[in-house]
Amino acid sequence: MDVNVIIVEDEMHGAQMMKDMILELRPAWKVLTILQSIQETVAWLKENKHPNIIFLDIELADGNSFAIFDQVKVECGIIFTTAYNEFALKAFDLNSIDYLLKPIKEEDLARSILKYESAVESISKGLEQESFIDYQQLAKSIISSKGGYRKRFLISRRESYFKLSVEDIAYFYFDARITFAVTFEGMEHSINMPLDKLEEELDPAMFFRSNRQTIVNIEAIDRFETYFNGKLIVKLVNKLNDKIMVSRSKAGPFKEWMNQ
């Protein structure tokens, strides 16, 4: 059967290897394009007829790929590719989705393709109906699973992009409707994501939501001091920010977090 494919993967070497393996296993299939970000994928899906199948990396440089489903209704088969550990992958089994664990092996890819073809054949014969996958619920299951936290951000600067690792960020703050990430070197970068969403994707052992405007990295904290009305003032290393406040309601949990 004629099958059109797109690959969404931010590591071009890995994407090209997957393309080569797909065409080796199914020479008649057509790989329409390789996309490297959420933004590119959303734009492509809005402007083009959807393929038969998408090989979709979960963690892209500009965020978790489940954000794609917030912006466009995807009407095709999806095989996820992921470096998530076995514990996190249980979420896929619960939702009857196939996945490929990186580094991807040809025999695993062949298994996923056969599973896809079997499902399509069953649907064409009327043996089963296409099942609806709750991608939003799946996203929550993956992100909350061990090892499923964000590792990096894609930062734009003029006409270029670069990778910012989460471990290099001292704190995030929200001001004038914009979220900023501040590095340990004091560099500020705008992040296209609200703090509530960030809080879900960051490792809670590493980051703490100190108040409505700030999330702080434990490695950036030098000390904290008591303040009036039960609040705390956090002092950061390198004098990055001496005005981060921990609200009264969060003071207790903050101390427990610091003492873990």
C-alpha positions in Angstrom: 0.0 0.0 0.0 1.1 3.6 -0.6 2.2 5.1 2.7 3.4 8.7 3.3 5.6 9.3 6.3 7.0 12.3 8.1 9.7 12.1 10.7 9.9 14.6 13.6 13.3 14.5 15.3 15.6 17.3 16.4 18.8 15.3 15.9 19.4 15.3 12.1 21.8 12.3 12.2 19.2 10.2 14.0 16.4 11.3 11.7 18.4 10.4 8.6 19.3 7.0 10.0 15.6 6.4 10.7 14.7 7.5 7.2 17.2 5.1 5.7 15.9 2.2 7.9 12.3 2.9 6.9 13.1 2.9 3.2 15.2 -0.2 3.6 12.3 -2.0 5.2 9.6 -0.4 3.0 11.1 0.9 -0.3 7.7 1.9 -1.6 7.0 4.2 1.3 7.6 7.9 0.8 9.2 10.1 3.5 7.7 13.5 2.8 9.8 15.5 5.1 12.0 15.6 8.3 10.9 18.2 10.8 13.0 19.3 13.8 10.7 21.3 16.2 7.1 21.7 17.5 6.8 24.9 15.6 7.8 23.4 12.3 5.6 20.4 12.8 2.5 22.4 13.6 3.0 24.7 10.6 3.6 21.7 8.3 0.5 19.9 9.5 -1.7 23.0 9.1 -0.5 23.6 5.5 -0.3 20.0 4.1 -2.4 16.9 3.9 -1.6 14.7 6.8 0.6 11.6 6.1 -0.4 8.1 6.9 2.1 7.9 9.8 4.3 10.1 11.9 7.5 9.0 13.6 7.4 11.5 16.5 10.2 12.1 19.0 8.7 13.0 22.4 11.3 15.4 23.7 12.2 18.0 21.1 14.6 21.0 21.5 11.7 23.4 21.9 9.6 21.3 24.2 7.5 18.2 24.7 6.0 17.1 21.4 2.6 16.6 22.9 2.2 20.4 22.6 1.6 19.7 18.9 -1.8 18.2 19.8 -2.8 21.4 21.6 -2.5 23.3 18.3 -3.6 20.9 15.6 -5.8 17.8 15.3 -3.6 15.0 14.0 -5.4 12.5 11.9 -3.0 9.7 11.2 -1.1 6.9 12.9 1.8 7.8 15.2 4.8 5.8 16.4 6.6 7.6 19.2 10.4 7.6 19.5 11.8 8.1 23.0 14.7 7.9 25.3 12.3 7.6 28.3 13.0 4.8 30.8 10.9 1.6 31.1 8.8 3.0 34.0 7.6 6.0 31.9 6.8 3.7 28.9 4.0 2.0 30.8 1.8 5.0 29.8 2.1 3.9 26.2 1.0 0.4 26.9 -2.1 1.7 28.7 -3.0 3.7 25.7 -2.3 1.0 23.1 0.3 3.1 21.3 3.5 1.7 19.8 6.8 3.3 20.6 10.5 2.9 19.7 13.1 3.2 22.4 16.3 5.0 21.4 18.8 4.1 20.1 16.4 2.6 17.5 17.2 -0.9 16.2 16.0 -2.0 12.8 14.2 -5.1 14.2 12.2 -2.8 16.6 11.3 -0.5 13.7 10.2 -3.5 11.7 8.0 -4.7 14.6 6.3 -1.2 14.8 5.7 -1.1 11.1 4.1 -4.5 11.1 1.9 -3.5 14.0 0.8 -0.4 12.1 0.1 -2.4 8.9 -1.9 -5.0 10.9 -4.0 -2.3 12.5 -4.7 -0.6 9.1 -5.6 -4.0 7.5 -8.0 -4.7 10.4 -9.7 -1.4 10.0 -10.0 -1.8 6.3 -11.8 -5.1 6.8 -14.1 -3.7 9.4 -12.7 -5.9 12.1 -12.1 -2.9 14.4 -12.6 0.8 14.5 -10.0 3.5 14.8 -9.5 4.1 18.5 -9.3 7.7 19.9 -6.1 8.4 21.8 -6.3 11.0 24.6 -3.0 12.6 23.9 -3.3 15.2 26.7 -3.8 12.5 29.3 -0.9 10.5 27.8 1.3 13.7 28.0 0.5 14.0 31.7 1.3 10.4 32.3 4.7 10.6 30.5 5.8 13.9 32.1 4.9 12.8 35.6 6.7 9.5 35.2 10.3 9.1 36.5 12.8 10.3 34.1 10.2 12.2 32.1 11.2 15.8 32.9 12.4 18.5 30.5 16.1 18.6 29.7 16.5 21.6 27.4 14.9 24.5 25.6 15.3 25.8 22.1 16.2 29.5 22.3 15.9 31.9 19.3 18.3 34.7 18.8 17.8 36.9 15.8 17.9 34.4 12.9 19.6 31.6 14.8 18.7 29.0 17.4 20.7 27.4 20.2 20.1 24.8 22.9 19.8 25.8 26.6 20.1 23.0 29.1 17.8 23.0 32.1 20.7 22.4 34.4 22.2 25.7 33.3 19.2 27.7 34.4 19.4 29.3 37.9 15.8 30.5 38.0 12.7 31.4 35.9 10.6 34.5 36.5 7.4 35.9 34.9 7.1 39.6 34.2 5.0 41.6 31.8 3.4 38.5 30.4 6.7 37.0 29.4 8.6 34.1 31.1 12.3 34.4 31.4 15.1 31.9 32.1 18.1 33.3 33.9 21.3 31.3 33.6 24.0 30.9 36.3 26.0 33.4 34.2 23.2 36.0 34.5 22.0 35.8 30.9 18.3 36.1 30.4 16.3 34.3 27.7 12.6 34.5 27.0 10.7 31.2 27.2 7.5 30.7 25.3 5.7 28.9 28.2 3.7 30.0 31.3 5.1 29.1 34.7 2.3 26.7 35.4 3.2 24.6 32.4 6.9 24.9 33.2 6.3 23.7 36.8 4.7 20.5 35.3 7.7 19.8 33.1 10.6 20.5 35.5 12.0 18.0 38.0 10.5 18.9 41.4 13.7 17.6 43.1 15.6 20.3 41.2 13.2 23.2 40.9 10.8 24.8 43.4 7.9 27.3 42.7 8.7 29.9 45.3 5.8 32.2 44.5 3.5 33.1 41.6 6.3 34.8 39.6 9.4 32.6 40.3 10.7 29.0 40.0 14.2 28.5 41.4 16.9 25.9 40.9 18.2 24.4 44.1 21.8 24.6 42.8 21.4 28.4 42.6 20.4 28.9 46.2 23.2 30.2 48.5 21.0 30.7 51.6 17.6 31.9 52.7 16.5 34.3 55.5 13.4 34.8 57.5 11.2 37.7 56.5 8.1 39.3 58.1 4.8 37.6 58.2 6.3 34.1 57.9 7.8 34.7 54.5 11.4 33.9 53.4 14.0 35.7 51.3 16.2 33.5 49.1 19.7 34.6 48.3 21.2 33.1 45.2 24.8 32.3 44.3 26.8 34.9 42.4 24.4 37.5 43.7 22.1 36.7 40.8 18.9 37.8 42.6 18.5 38.8 46.3 14.8 39.5 46.0 13.3 36.0 45.5 10.5 35.7 48.0 9.0 32.4 49.3 5.4 33.0 50.2 4.1 32.2 53.7 2.1 29.2 52.4 5.2 27.8 50.7 7.8 28.4 53.4 7.2 25.0 55.1 7.3 23.0 51.9 10.4 25.0 50.8 12.3 24.1 53.9 11.4 20.4 53.5 12.5 20.6 49.8 15.8 22.1 50.8 16.3 19.4 53.4 15.7 16.4 51.2 
